Structure formats: structure tokens, C-alpha cells
Amino acid sequence: MISSSISPSRASGSAGGATPGRGLQITSTFTPAKVALVRRCEDHWHCAGLTALSGRRNKVAGQIPTGDIHHLRLTVTDLDRSRKFYTGLLGFDVAVESPPDDDPSAEAMSKILFGGIVMIRGSLLMGLRPVAPAADRFDEDRIGLDHLSFSVPSRDDLDQALRLFDEQGVPHGEISGLPSFGIYVLPFRDPDNLQLELTAPMA
């Protein structure tokens, strides 16, 4: 969705553990294999038209029938810092941990998890891959991702988020209304300066 972009200079300042399997430490009742494909957009009235268009597009001959995003992974500089941010502030649960170095499958799993973790929130699977240089910073003006937006139920949730951002020193912009899309957006930054956003429907 359209973003109210902010730059750093303008910004203001699991329940139910499962038994670990060989090579993987499962710390949530959710695992990637158990996550059903769902249409998150259908929970928000302002996306209903887009969902309908998506269904029709998948029937066009000669096109790959892609569905919803299955998972995404973020490259980060500091795993512990990013883990705390996404689990503590945004409510993700850790679903998969990298095995310890002395685990027999550690070498094989390092080629998949790169020493990182996989988290889950609702139907979204998101990994953290701690391989970036310590001084690296995200820049949405380079090729690749511009921003990542998370849905919240209402404008009140955006107001609450503003208070939490201020309490925890999270850089953020202001709440903006986009009437043509029927949404409010609130941009903010993660510890690596990744541009994030909260999106709420207009009543």
C-alpha cells in the first residue's frame, strides 16, 4: 500500500511449547508446515475488491497462479535486538530457532536459517537472517523493498501505537489518512531502519 515515507533525520524519536525435534527447536505450537493459506485481505472491507480481482487474475491462461505471500525474511545486523523488537513490540512468536552449534544438523540447518529464526503472527511467517554488516542500514531508495505494512483493526490502535513508540524510543512519522484507499497509515522504523507501517481501515 502507499506509504507516508519518513527518513531517519525527520523521525521522532508463545504460548504452548512443543517438543524440540532433531535439528530444529520448535518454541511455538505453530510450524511452517501447519500454516494454512488464508486470505488475510478478506478480514478488511477495504481490500474486498482487491481480493476479488486476485481470484479472477489466477484464472488467466499463461499466468502463474500465485496466492497470498507465504513467508518473507528480513536481513538484520543484530538478531537479539531485532528479535526483541518484533516479538516484544509487534507480537510475533518465535516458531523455529537455529539449532546449537553442537547439534548434528547444525551445519545443514545453517544453510537454511543462516543462524536466524522464523517467527509467526497470524498467518504471516517472517524470518530474521543476521548476516548484514554491523554498520549497515536499510535504505528504501535502493533497489528492493520500500516498506512493509501490518494491518491493525482500527484508528484507535494507531493512537496506541504512537504512545508505545514514544515510550520505547521507536522512530516514527504521523498518522495520515488516505481516503482514496479508505485507510490510515502510520510509518515507523525497526532497529535496522527498515521502513515499516501500520494500516487501519477508515470507519
MIZAVO-362989 format. One line per 2 residues: their letters; for each residue y negated, z, x of C-alpha. Coordinates in nm, 3 decimals. Each point is the difference from the previous one (the first is absolute). Layout:
# residues N
a) Y,Z,X ~ ...;
***
This chain:
# residues 203
mi) 0.000,0.000,0.000 ~ -0.363,-0.039,0.106;
ss) -0.113,0.276,0.232 ~ -0.327,0.183,0.055;
si) 0.036,-0.022,0.376 ~ -0.138,0.271,0.226;
sp) -0.039,0.010,0.374 ~ 0.050,0.313,0.212;
sr) -0.371,0.019,0.074 ~ -0.086,0.011,-0.369;
as) 0.274,0.233,-0.109 ~ -0.060,0.360,-0.089;
gs) 0.147,0.234,0.156 ~ 2.832,0.438,-0.800;
ag) 0.151,0.146,-0.228 ~ 0.379,-0.019,0.011;
ga) 0.129,-0.054,0.353 ~ 0.315,-0.204,0.045;
tp) 0.268,0.042,0.261 ~ -0.096,-0.194,0.314;
gr) 0.214,-0.304,0.067 ~ 0.111,-0.120,0.340;
gl) -0.297,-0.141,0.186 ~ -0.244,0.057,-0.286;
qi) -0.155,0.325,-0.113 ~ -0.062,-0.024,-0.371;
ts) -0.260,0.257,-0.105 ~ -0.048,-0.112,-0.358;
tf) 0.217,-0.078,-0.299 ~ -0.138,-0.355,0.029;
tp) 0.131,-0.260,0.244 ~ -0.103,-0.366,0.030;
ak) 0.328,-0.116,-0.156 ~ -0.064,0.207,-0.312;
va) -0.350,-0.124,-0.072 ~ 0.003,-0.225,-0.307;
lv) -0.231,-0.298,-0.023 ~ -0.261,0.086,-0.261;
rr) -0.318,-0.159,-0.119 ~ -0.261,0.257,0.096;
ce) -0.272,-0.218,-0.146 ~ 0.135,0.045,-0.352;
dh) -0.108,0.365,0.010 ~ -0.365,-0.112,0.010;
wh) -0.148,-0.194,-0.287 ~ -0.241,-0.190,0.225;
ca) 0.295,-0.160,0.182 ~ 0.187,-0.117,-0.308;
gl) -0.128,-0.357,0.026 ~ 0.088,-0.020,0.368;
ta) 0.351,0.126,-0.072 ~ 0.048,-0.271,-0.264;
ls) -0.122,-0.265,0.242 ~ 0.241,0.130,0.263;
gr) 0.292,-0.042,-0.237 ~ -0.093,-0.360,-0.076;
rn) -0.061,-0.084,0.367 ~ 0.355,0.101,0.092;
kv) 0.138,-0.273,-0.225 ~ -0.180,-0.286,0.175;
ag) 0.238,-0.240,0.173 ~ -0.037,-0.021,0.375;
qi) -0.146,0.350,0.038 ~ 0.167,0.308,0.145;
pt) 0.041,0.258,-0.283 ~ -0.171,0.291,0.173;
gd) -0.032,0.326,-0.191 ~ -0.188,0.322,0.065;
ih) -0.062,0.126,0.353 ~ 0.325,0.161,0.117;
hl) -0.144,0.192,0.293 ~ -0.273,-0.004,0.261;
rl) -0.039,0.157,0.342 ~ -0.309,0.118,0.183;
tv) -0.035,0.001,0.378 ~ -0.160,0.329,0.107;
td) -0.105,0.175,0.320 ~ 0.114,0.355,-0.081;
ld) 0.302,0.050,-0.226 ~ -0.055,0.371,-0.068;
rs) -0.365,-0.052,-0.090 ~ 0.068,-0.293,-0.232;
rk) 0.301,0.172,-0.155 ~ -0.214,0.302,-0.086;
fy) -0.268,-0.223,-0.152 ~ 0.230,-0.202,-0.225;
tg) 0.227,0.285,-0.107 ~ -0.262,0.274,-0.022;
ll) -0.288,-0.191,-0.156 ~ 0.158,-0.298,-0.177;
gf) 0.323,0.164,-0.116 ~ 0.263,-0.212,0.175;
dv) 0.343,0.152,0.068 ~ 0.190,-0.072,0.321;
av) 0.319,-0.186,-0.093 ~ 0.134,-0.100,0.342;
es) -0.054,0.155,0.344 ~ 0.080,-0.157,0.336;
pp) 0.313,0.163,0.146 ~ -0.039,0.227,0.304;
dd) 0.045,-0.150,0.347 ~ 0.345,0.156,0.042;
dp) 0.133,-0.150,-0.323 ~ 0.265,-0.273,0.064;
sa) -0.195,-0.246,-0.216 ~ -0.343,0.075,0.145;
ea) -0.021,-0.317,0.209 ~ 0.102,-0.227,-0.288;
ms) -0.232,0.171,-0.247 ~ -0.294,-0.021,0.238;
ki) 0.010,-0.377,-0.050 ~ -0.052,0.057,-0.373;
lf) -0.225,0.305,-0.024 ~ -0.171,-0.016,0.342;
gg) -0.010,0.378,0.014 ~ -0.174,0.018,-0.335;
iv) 0.077,0.099,-0.357 ~ 0.032,-0.149,-0.348;
mi) -0.187,0.166,-0.286 ~ 0.010,-0.044,-0.376;
rg) -0.250,0.050,-0.280 ~ 0.104,-0.117,-0.345;
sl) 0.154,-0.346,0.052 ~ -0.180,-0.067,0.328;
lm) 0.183,0.026,0.332 ~ -0.231,0.024,0.301;
gl) 0.093,0.037,0.363 ~ -0.198,0.137,0.295;
rp) 0.064,-0.166,0.337 ~ -0.157,0.194,0.290;
va) -0.028,-0.272,0.265 ~ -0.377,-0.069,0.022;
pa) -0.201,0.101,0.310 ~ -0.170,0.337,-0.040;
ad) -0.351,-0.148,0.006 ~ 0.072,-0.283,-0.244;
rf) -0.188,-0.015,-0.331 ~ 0.052,-0.207,-0.314;
de) -0.252,-0.276,-0.073 ~ 0.015,-0.180,-0.335;
dr) -0.204,-0.289,0.143 ~ 0.293,-0.110,0.217;
ig) 0.287,-0.215,-0.127 ~ 0.238,0.200,-0.219;
ld) -0.051,0.279,-0.247 ~ -0.342,0.060,-0.156;
hl) 0.084,0.311,-0.201 ~ 0.272,0.177,-0.197;
sf) -0.079,0.134,-0.347 ~ 0.184,0.276,-0.188;
sv) -0.023,0.042,-0.379 ~ -0.108,0.326,-0.160;
ps) 0.002,0.075,-0.374 ~ -0.372,0.053,-0.068;
rd) -0.358,0.020,0.126 ~ 0.037,0.380,0.007;
dl) 0.263,-0.041,0.271 ~ -0.254,-0.189,0.211;
dq) -0.249,0.286,-0.037 ~ 0.269,0.246,0.107;
al) 0.086,-0.222,0.296 ~ -0.364,0.004,0.113;
rl) 0.008,0.380,0.011 ~ 0.324,0.000,0.198;
fd) -0.132,-0.259,0.244 ~ -0.310,0.209,0.064;
eq) 0.203,0.320,0.042 ~ 0.234,-0.165,0.250;
gv) -0.255,-0.213,0.183 ~ 0.147,-0.333,-0.106;
ph) -0.246,-0.292,0.043 ~ -0.070,-0.165,-0.333;
ge) -0.241,-0.212,-0.200 ~ -0.119,0.049,-0.356;
is) 0.160,-0.072,-0.336 ~ -0.090,-0.350,-0.116;
gl) 0.059,-0.164,-0.336 ~ 0.134,-0.356,-0.020;
ps) -0.038,-0.085,-0.371 ~ 0.134,-0.354,0.038;
fg) 0.329,0.150,0.120 ~ -0.013,0.305,-0.229;
iy) 0.032,0.248,0.286 ~ -0.175,0.260,0.214;
vl) 0.071,0.005,0.374 ~ -0.048,0.263,0.269;
pf) 0.042,-0.113,0.365 ~ 0.103,0.238,0.277;
rd) 0.157,-0.003,0.347 ~ 0.324,0.130,0.148;
pd) 0.019,0.162,0.347 ~ 0.029,-0.343,0.169;
nl) -0.297,-0.137,-0.197 ~ 0.225,-0.200,-0.233;
ql) -0.205,-0.092,-0.306 ~ 0.156,0.155,-0.309;
el) -0.115,0.012,-0.359 ~ 0.065,0.185,-0.325;
ta) -0.017,-0.208,-0.318 ~ -0.042,0.140,-0.352;
pm) -0.023,-0.187,-0.333 ~ -0.325,0.005,-0.195;
a) 0.041,0.180,-0.332;
***
